[in-house]
Amino acid sequence: MNTMQKQITVAQLDELSPGQRKLVFVDGQSVVLFNIDGTIHAIENSCPHSGASLASGKLEGSVLQCPAHGLQFDLSKPCDPGSSLCLRKFPVEATEDSVRLLVDPPAP
């Protein structure tokens, strides 16, 4: 963990069974949590193309489809180098009972 980052508990692990999602708000940011085969992923709830909410997007495996324009993002892979349409992902730490995001403190 970067010493400047802080850990914020955003959910209990039992709230996110495999295949489920949860919308949370962290420091004024809308973030969607996804449990994909037991791995928790956290992304900003905003499509990089148009800003549309991704919380209700169709999820097939690890691929999330934007409900506004159909763009697809593989949550299990990093963004392709050179792509301008990258999801903002947050580092996640899952413990025995909770899910924490590692976030940068707000700018002064």
Secondary structure, 3 states (H helix, E strand, C coil): CCCCCEEEEEEEHHHCCCCCEEEEEECCEEEEEEEECCEEEEEECCCCCCCCCCCCCEEECCEEECCCCCCEEECCCCCCCCCCCCCCEECEEECCCEEEEEECCCCC
